[in-house]
Amino acid sequence: MAKRAMTDEAKALKVQAILDQAAKMFISTEYNQIKMSDIAKEMNVSKGILFVYFNTKEALFFSLLCREYEKRLVRLTELISETPVKSFGDFKRLIMTELIELVDQKPLYIRLEAMRSAVLEKNIDAELLLKMKTDLYSKMMEMTSLLCKYGELTKSDVMDIFHAQASIIIGCKLSASYPVELTNLVEEKGLVGFTRDFRADVLSTMQRYLDGYTT
């Protein structure tokens, strides 16, 4: 068995390794089928050591979501640097460009975001949850300052739209997701009307929201 990391640097590396393993397993396995003991086994550590870093599975996967969101903010900052947002039209194009990237390239983020309020935030220490949200908010404000640089957007506009986007992602993902057994049954009986195209739904819904938004 691997020994427990002791230095701050080693602990930080261990946390990232645990998140990497959880992400790897989540790509091919449903959340409710993943056990902390399974993650520990794959990493060759004891389950007890795993709980030193994350006291619940929800805390582990919420941390994974936060990491994915930080990657989003880095990418958004890159896009803003490449094409400064000088108008609301520029902002709408940024939002849609990044959303297409999320849908096509970041299935891990999409799945975690869809679970956030219903699952991941339900079994986390309140102080820890507040700290993680506060850290993300601080990074979000740094990116928001870049968006508001030219005075065409307010921080309130930016936060309203990102909150709406999260709700749209969650709603469209949930409406397009069925248990495997039900999905198989729907396909077997040819019940086309019961199926939803998540990509088409989320992009069209977000576009309609942005078109109707008044700054």
The 8 nearest C-alpha neighbors of each residue, nearest first, counted from 0:
[[1, 44, 43, 2, 45, 42, 3, 40],
 [0, 2, 44, 43, 3, 45, 42, 4],
 [3, 1, 4, 0, 44, 48, 5, 45],
 [2, 4, 5, 48, 1, 44, 10, 13],
 [3, 5, 10, 9, 6, 2, 13, 7],
 [4, 6, 10, 3, 9, 7, 8, 2],
 [7, 5, 9, 8, 10, 4, 11, 3],
 [8, 6, 10, 9, 11, 5, 4, 12],
 [9, 7, 11, 6, 10, 12, 5, 13],
 [8, 10, 12, 6, 4, 11, 7, 13],
 [11, 9, 13, 7, 4, 12, 8, 6],
 [12, 10, 14, 8, 13, 9, 7, 15],
 [11, 13, 9, 15, 10, 14, 16, 8],
 [12, 14, 10, 16, 11, 15, 9, 17],
 [15, 13, 11, 17, 12, 16, 10, 18],
 [14, 16, 18, 12, 13, 17, 19, 11],
 [15, 17, 13, 19, 18, 14, 12, 20],
 [18, 16, 14, 20, 19, 15, 13, 21],
 [17, 19, 15, 21, 20, 16, 63, 22],
 [20, 18, 16, 22, 17, 21, 15, 23],
 [19, 21, 23, 17, 22, 18, 16, 24],
 [20, 22, 18, 24, 23, 19, 25, 17],
 [23, 21, 25, 19, 20, 24, 18, 26],
 [22, 24, 20, 21, 26, 25, 19, 27],
 [23, 25, 21, 26, 22, 27, 28, 20],
 [26, 24, 28, 22, 27, 23, 21, 29],
 [27, 25, 24, 23, 28, 22, 107, 29],
 [26, 28, 25, 24, 29, 23, 22, 30],
 [29, 27, 25, 24, 26, 30, 32, 33],
 [30, 28, 32, 31, 25, 33, 27, 26],
 [29, 31, 32, 33, 28, 25, 34, 24],
 [32, 30, 33, 29, 34, 28, 25, 56],
 [31, 33, 30, 29, 34, 28, 25, 37],
 [34, 32, 30, 31, 37, 35, 29, 28],
 [35, 33, 37, 36, 32, 38, 31, 56],
 [34, 36, 38, 37, 39, 56, 46, 33],
 [35, 37, 39, 34, 46, 38, 40, 45],
 [38, 36, 34, 40, 35, 39, 41, 33],
 [37, 39, 35, 41, 40, 36, 42, 21],
 [40, 38, 36, 42, 44, 46, 37, 41],
 [41, 39, 43, 37, 42, 38, 36, 44],
 [40, 42, 38, 39, 43, 37, 20, 44],
 [43, 41, 39, 40, 44, 38, 20, 17],
 [42, 44, 40, 41, 0, 39, 1, 45],
 [45, 43, 39, 0, 1, 42, 40, 46],
 [46, 44, 47, 48, 39, 49, 43, 0],
 [45, 47, 49, 39, 36, 48, 50, 44],
 [48, 46, 50, 45, 49, 51, 44, 39],
 [47, 49, 51, 45, 50, 46, 3, 44],
 [48, 50, 46, 51, 47, 52, 39, 53],
 [49, 51, 54, 53, 47, 52, 48, 46],
 [52, 50, 48, 49, 53, 54, 47, 46],
 [53, 51, 50, 49, 54, 14, 48, 59],
 [54, 52, 50, 59, 55, 51, 58, 49],
 [53, 55, 50, 51, 52, 58, 56, 59],
 [56, 54, 58, 57, 53, 59, 123, 50],
 [55, 57, 59, 58, 60, 35, 53, 54],
 [56, 58, 119, 60, 55, 59, 61, 122],
 [59, 57, 61, 55, 56, 123, 60, 53],
 [58, 60, 56, 62, 57, 53, 61, 63],
 [59, 61, 63, 62, 57, 58, 64, 56],
 [60, 62, 64, 58, 63, 59, 119, 57],
 [63, 61, 65, 59, 60, 64, 58, 66],
 [62, 64, 60, 66, 61, 65, 18, 67],
 [65, 63, 61, 67, 62, 66, 111, 68],
 [66, 64, 68, 62, 67, 63, 69, 61],
 [65, 67, 63, 69, 64, 68, 62, 70],
 [66, 68, 64, 70, 65, 69, 108, 63],
 [69, 67, 71, 65, 70, 66, 64, 72],
 [68, 70, 72, 66, 71, 67, 65, 73],
 [69, 71, 67, 73, 68, 72, 74, 66],
 [72, 70, 68, 74, 69, 73, 75, 67],
 [71, 73, 75, 69, 74, 70, 76, 68],
 [72, 74, 70, 76, 71, 75, 77, 69],
 [73, 75, 77, 71, 76, 72, 70, 78],
 [76, 74, 72, 78, 77, 73, 71, 79],
 [75, 77, 79, 73, 74, 78, 72, 80],
 [76, 78, 74, 80, 75, 79, 81, 73],
 [77, 79, 75, 81, 80, 76, 82, 74],
 [80, 78, 83, 76, 82, 81, 77, 75],
 [81, 79, 77, 78, 82, 83, 76, 75],
 [80, 82, 78, 79, 77, 83, 76, 84],
 [83, 81, 79, 80, 78, 84, 89, 93],
 [84, 82, 79, 80, 85, 81, 146, 89],
 [83, 85, 89, 90, 86, 146, 79, 82],
 [86, 84, 149, 83, 89, 151, 87, 90],
 [87, 85, 89, 88, 151, 84, 90, 152],
 [86, 88, 90, 89, 91, 151, 152, 85],
 [87, 89, 91, 86, 90, 92, 85, 84],
 [90, 88, 86, 84, 92, 87, 91, 93],
 [89, 91, 87, 93, 88, 92, 84, 94],
 [92, 90, 88, 94, 93, 89, 87, 95],
 [91, 93, 89, 95, 90, 94, 96, 88],
 [94, 92, 90, 96, 91, 95, 97, 89],
 [93, 95, 91, 97, 92, 96, 98, 90],
 [94, 96, 98, 92, 97, 93, 99, 91],
 [97, 95, 93, 99, 98, 94, 92, 100],
 [96, 98, 100, 94, 99, 95, 93, 101],
 [99, 97, 101, 95, 100, 96, 94, 102],
 [98, 100, 102, 96, 101, 97, 103, 95],
 [101, 99, 97, 103, 98, 104, 102, 96],
 [102, 100, 105, 98, 99, 104, 103, 97],
 [101, 103, 99, 100, 104, 105, 98, 106],
 [104, 102, 100, 101, 99, 105, 106, 198],
 [103, 105, 101, 100, 102, 106, 99, 107],
 [106, 104, 101, 107, 108, 102, 103, 109],
 [107, 105, 109, 108, 110, 104, 102, 101],
 [108, 106, 105, 110, 109, 111, 26, 22],
 [107, 109, 111, 106, 105, 110, 67, 112],
 [108, 110, 106, 112, 107, 111, 113, 105],
 [111, 109, 113, 107, 108, 112, 106, 114],
 [110, 112, 114, 108, 113, 109, 64, 115],
 [111, 113, 115, 109, 114, 110, 108, 169],
 [112, 114, 169, 110, 111, 115, 109, 172],
 [115, 113, 111, 118, 112, 117, 116, 119],
 [114, 116, 119, 112, 118, 113, 117, 120],
 [115, 117, 120, 118, 114, 119, 121, 113],
 [116, 118, 114, 115, 119, 120, 121, 113],
 [119, 117, 114, 121, 115, 116, 120, 57],
 [118, 120, 57, 115, 121, 61, 114, 116],
 [121, 119, 116, 118, 122, 115, 123, 57],
 [122, 120, 119, 118, 123, 117, 116, 57],
 [121, 123, 120, 57, 119, 124, 55, 58],
 [124, 122, 58, 120, 125, 121, 128, 57],
 [123, 125, 127, 126, 128, 122, 58, 129],
 [126, 124, 128, 127, 123, 129, 130, 122],
 [127, 125, 129, 128, 124, 130, 123, 131],
 [126, 128, 130, 124, 129, 125, 131, 123],
 [129, 127, 125, 131, 126, 130, 124, 132],
 [128, 130, 132, 126, 127, 131, 133, 125],
 [131, 129, 133, 127, 128, 132, 134, 126],
 [130, 132, 134, 128, 133, 129, 127, 135],
 [131, 133, 129, 135, 130, 134, 136, 128],
 [134, 132, 136, 130, 135, 131, 129, 137],
 [135, 133, 131, 137, 136, 132, 130, 138],
 [136, 134, 132, 138, 137, 133, 139, 131],
 [135, 137, 139, 133, 138, 134, 132, 140],
 [136, 138, 140, 134, 139, 135, 133, 141],
 [139, 137, 135, 141, 140, 136, 134, 142],
 [140, 138, 136, 142, 137, 141, 135, 143],
 [139, 141, 143, 137, 142, 138, 144, 136],
 [142, 140, 138, 144, 139, 143, 137, 145],
 [141, 143, 139, 145, 140, 144, 76, 138],
 [144, 142, 140, 146, 145, 141, 139, 147],
 [145, 143, 147, 141, 146, 142, 148, 140],
 [144, 146, 148, 143, 142, 147, 141, 79],
 [147, 145, 143, 144, 148, 84, 142, 152],
 [146, 148, 152, 144, 150, 145, 149, 153],
 [147, 149, 145, 146, 150, 144, 151, 85],
 [150, 148, 147, 151, 85, 146, 84, 152],
 [151, 149, 147, 152, 148, 153, 85, 146],
 [152, 150, 86, 149, 147, 85, 87, 153],
 [153, 151, 147, 150, 156, 154, 87, 146],
 [152, 154, 156, 155, 147, 157, 151, 150],
 [153, 155, 157, 156, 158, 143, 152, 147],
 [154, 156, 153, 158, 157, 159, 152, 160],
 [157, 155, 153, 159, 154, 158, 152, 160],
 [156, 158, 154, 160, 155, 159, 161, 153],
 [157, 159, 161, 155, 160, 156, 162, 154],
 [160, 158, 156, 162, 157, 161, 155, 163],
 [159, 161, 163, 157, 162, 158, 164, 156],
 [160, 162, 164, 158, 163, 159, 157, 165],
 [163, 161, 165, 159, 164, 160, 158, 166],
 [164, 162, 160, 166, 161, 165, 159, 167],
 [163, 165, 161, 167, 162, 166, 160, 168],
 [164, 166, 168, 162, 163, 167, 169, 161],
 [167, 165, 163, 169, 164, 168, 170, 162],
 [168, 166, 164, 170, 165, 169, 171, 163],
 [167, 169, 165, 171, 166, 170, 172, 164],
 [170, 168, 113, 166, 172, 167, 171, 173],
 [171, 169, 167, 173, 172, 168, 166, 174],
 [170, 172, 174, 168, 173, 169, 201, 197],
 [173, 171, 175, 169, 170, 174, 168, 197],
 [172, 174, 176, 170, 175, 171, 169, 113],
 [173, 175, 171, 172, 176, 170, 195, 177],
 [176, 174, 195, 172, 173, 197, 171, 196],
 [177, 175, 173, 174, 172, 178, 195, 182],
 [176, 178, 182, 181, 179, 175, 173, 174],
 [177, 179, 181, 180, 182, 176, 183, 29],
 [180, 178, 182, 181, 183, 177, 184, 176],
 [181, 179, 183, 178, 182, 184, 177, 185],
 [182, 180, 184, 178, 183, 179, 185, 177],
 [183, 181, 179, 185, 184, 180, 177, 178],
 [184, 182, 186, 180, 181, 185, 187, 179],
 [183, 185, 187, 181, 186, 182, 188, 180],
 [186, 184, 182, 190, 188, 187, 183, 189],
 [185, 187, 189, 183, 184, 188, 182, 190],
 [188, 186, 184, 185, 189, 183, 190, 182],
 [189, 187, 185, 186, 190, 184, 183, 191],
 [188, 190, 186, 187, 191, 185, 184, 192],
 [191, 189, 185, 192, 188, 193, 186, 194],
 [190, 192, 193, 194, 189, 185, 186, 195],
 [191, 193, 190, 194, 195, 189, 185, 186],
 [194, 192, 191, 190, 195, 185, 175, 189],
 [195, 193, 191, 192, 175, 196, 190, 185],
 [194, 196, 175, 197, 193, 174, 200, 192],
 [197, 195, 199, 198, 200, 175, 194, 201],
 [196, 198, 200, 199, 175, 171, 201, 172],
 [199, 197, 201, 200, 196, 202, 102, 103],
 [198, 200, 202, 196, 197, 201, 203, 204],
 [201, 199, 197, 203, 198, 202, 204, 196],
 [200, 202, 204, 198, 203, 199, 171, 197],
 [203, 201, 205, 199, 204, 200, 206, 198],
 [202, 204, 206, 200, 205, 201, 199, 207],
 [205, 203, 207, 201, 206, 202, 200, 208],
 [206, 204, 208, 202, 207, 203, 201, 209],
 [205, 207, 203, 209, 208, 204, 202, 210],
 [208, 206, 210, 204, 205, 209, 203, 211],
 [207, 209, 205, 211, 206, 210, 212, 204],
 [208, 210, 212, 206, 211, 207, 205, 91],
 [211, 209, 207, 208, 212, 206, 213, 91],
 [210, 212, 208, 209, 207, 213, 206, 214],
 [213, 211, 209, 210, 208, 214, 160, 207],
 [214, 212, 211, 210, 209, 156, 87, 208],
 [213, 212, 156, 152, 87, 153, 151, 155]]
